[in-house]
Amino acid sequence: MTSGKLDEARRRIDDLTAEVLRHNRLYFVDDAPEISDAEYDELLRELQALEEAFPELRHPDSPTQRVGAAPAEGFAPVEHRVRMLSLDNAMNEEEMRAFDARVRRRLGTEEAVEYMGEPKLDGASLELVYERGALVVGATRGDGRIGEDVTSNLRHVWSVPFKLTGRARAMPERMSVRGEVVLPIAAFNRLNQQRLKRGEEPFANPRNAAAGALRQLHDVDRRRLGALEFRAYAVGEGVPEGVHTQRELLRALEAFGLLVSPESAVVTGVDEAIAYHARLLEQREKLPIEIDGSVFKVDRFDLREELGTLPRHPRWAVAFKFPPQQRNTVVEDIQVNVGRTGAVTPIAVLRPVPVGGVTVSHASLHNQDEIDRKDVRVGDTVVVQRAGDVIPQIVKVVRSKRPRGTRAYTLPARCPQCGTATVRLEGEAVTRCPNIDCPAQLKNNLVHMGSRGALDVDGLGEQRVDQLVEAGLVKRVSDLFQLTEAQLVKLERMGEKSAANLVESLSRARNTTLQRFLIALGIPLVGEGVADLLARHFGDLDPLMAATREELEAVEGVGPIIAESVVRFFAAKRNASEVERLRTLGVRWEAVAAGPRREGPLAGRTFVLTGTLSGLSRDEARRRIEAAGGTVTASVSKRTDYVVAGENPGSKLARAEALGVEVLDQAAFERLLEG
């Protein structure tokens, strides 16, 4: 194999890995998917094919080896004692027959296999853990290993029993029930009508409304939670006594007081499975909930054991997806939306058309690359579908109907919200507005600036930021440090004590470190590790702001893309002005000796921390390493000397093992520090 072909495969695997992980985060954590299920499946399949051809290039944290995305901040983490896996997909009859052939081949039989057919529910996955029949915790799927504790919100979901019914002897001591939380279509329509009457934005679809309801941190919407429906379909641990098949399991779950899908049925062989799928497709418009396919599981549990499980999905089950519904319409305009993170997204304004029972009038074009690939222009006739039967998507342009004189579309060079020149970093598909005071992203940037890893301002959460911005008290991030108690007490639900506490917290936040200040600025790609490297290399902010790309790239752990991001951020006049104003308003830090630390027994050694250390916080471990002359970075590379692995280490451990980096447990780490 030529080195050129290997390099090309490596680049494509790197790009696909990063892109799929990003979409996992958008779908599972942010409840804001950008692409359709079909497009996601296409990306994932391409990555799987490349990894099979070049297994040595597979990333340790490849999305083909895991499910979903890491849980979001704000919820307590819950470890699934048995991993919650995804399902392999069949997109057509041929792939469904291929799945059945694989099952029979591994079982060594030519006879028809019995499957349980179930509707593929379009909602949010959930695990309910019961001990002695009582609910002890409810958690989202998260990344399949660690989910989010949403038990408090489940108290408002009437279909989630907090005490199981049925015979006590048949009930396992501990049982983790898995299923899907869905929002019935009738309830979805009612909720949207109520929101429109109140002048609020309607929910985009039942799936997002259900997932968003589960993950509310503040101002919990009890009506929305109460309308949710939990349908059980599996058990992670604690299969009831005497249950040996999926049909028996569903009956047992129903006897315990849980809802199961009444559309489920046992089928014998692939032909009956395909017929079941076709019937379900015919009935979908009449069903009370959204579904986007059917699921087939080998009915007998002993055969499942024989078939086994892959890292991402079991070999004994498959999701047979419905084909998306499509219609033709016309692109009447292309508008630009600036998101809360500064992403500049083109939106196609469509001549309204009904698709799958919903009138579609807008569709995201995602980014400039997507526009160029599909060559979408104003005036074009396009094929539209609801991706996954939910998100409006332009499939293709009908070139034969293109009017004369149309022009290729290019995203504006300046942000439509604030007029700042937009940037697009090498290797990124997204175009961004870099202005930290851009009205579209101001609230997000304020919350980030006050977060614990940045300036750590108590009392500056999303609701408070909303009040400050909407009252006109904060129009740029530096305005935070001009707030007075007299201004704050005028806000709703803000008493004198709360106002005094916030002003005091802002006063304390003025005294920070250069590393925390860099994090607070929200420079793209500059997280905790990179901020620490920059602070310790340059010593103070002025040398950093004056640094060239070449000087930044010379910092160990800072590559060309990060260097470009930092240079572009400080080159924006509004950002430089805001930095200066923050300093004028008293935000300060102590300069540190520039250059890498070279004194101490660990001088020149680079560490990466992963997992939880017993009796030792990560900040304390970092301080002890740095006191001994070592350096702590955020990511593992060939230049890393040690990875310190505590309990529940993440993907960094696998990355270290793949690169041959020495791994220290806590005892070895402490011996090294003492030595």
Number of C-alpha atoms within 10 A of each C-alpha: 5 6 8 9 10 13 12 11 18 18 13 15 23 16 14 20 20 15 17 20 20 15 19 22 20 17 19 23 24 17 18 14 18 17 19 19 18 16 13 16 15 12 15 18 13 14 24 20 12 18 19 12 12 14 11 10 17 22 18 17 16 20 24 21 14 19 24 25 24 20 24 16 9 11 15 13 19 19 17 21 11 12 17 24 19 18 17 18 19 20 16 13 16 9 14 21 17 12 20 22 17 14 21 15 12 13 15 9 11 10 10 15 19 18 26 20 28 23 24 20 21 22 25 22 21 26 25 24 22 23 17 14 20 17 19 15 19 25 25 30 30 27 24 21 21 22 26 26 24 21 16 12 19 24 16 19 21 14 19 23 20 18 14 21 16 14 9 12 9 14 22 17 14 18 22 24 22 24 20 23 26 26 30 19 15 12 18 23 16 11 18 18 15 12 14 12 11 9 9 11 10 16 18 14 18 23 24 22 23 26 26 19 22 28 20 15 13 8 7 14 13 14 13 20 24 19 21 27 20 26 25 24 21 18 21 17 16 16 20 19 12 10 16 14 17 21 18 15 21 22 13 20 24 19 14 19 16 20 19 19 16 10 11 19 15 19 21 16 15 21 15 16 26 20 12 22 23 14 11 24 18 11 10 16 13 9 13 12 20 23 23 23 25 24 24 29 20 25 24 19 15 11 16 19 12 12 19 12 14 12 12 19 20 18 21 26 24 22 22 25 23 21 16 17 14 19 16 18 22 24 22 18 15 21 15 17 16 21 15 15 19 24 22 26 20 23 17 24 18 23 16 15 17 15 19 16 10 14 12 22 17 23 20 22 23 19 18 18 13 14 18 14 9 13 16 25 24 19 20 23 23 23 16 26 26 21 21 22 25 23 19 23 24 24 16 17 21 15 12 8 12 16 12 7 7 12 11 11 15 14 17 14 13 15 25 18 14 14 13 18 15 21 19 16 16 12 8 11 14 17 22 22 29 28 26 25 20 25 18 22 20 23 29 19 23 26 22 22 24 22 18 13 16 23 25 20 23 17 18 21 15 15 13 17 22 17 16 21 17 12 14 8 17 21 17 17 22 20 15 21 18 13 17 15 18 11 13 22 16 13 14 9 10 14 14 13 11 15 21 17 15 19 22 15 18 23 14 15 21 19 15 16 20 22 24 21 24 22 24 24 21 20 20 18 14 21 18 16 18 23 23 21 23 24 23 21 21 21 20 20 18 9 12 18 15 12 17 14 18 12 11 22 17 13 18 14 19 17 14 15 16 21 21 18 21 21 18 19 22 20 14 17 12 17 18 14 11 19 19 13 16 18 13 11 15 13 22 16 17 11 14 14 13 14 14 18 18 14 13 13 16 20 17 14 18 20 24 23 24 20 16 17 19 9 7 12 11 14 9 11 18 18 15 14 23 20 17 18 19 22 26 22 20 18 17 23 17 11 13 21 18 20 25 25 21 20 12 13 15 15 15 22 25 16 19 23 13 14 15 14 19 14 18 17 13 17 12 12 19 14 10 13 15 9 8
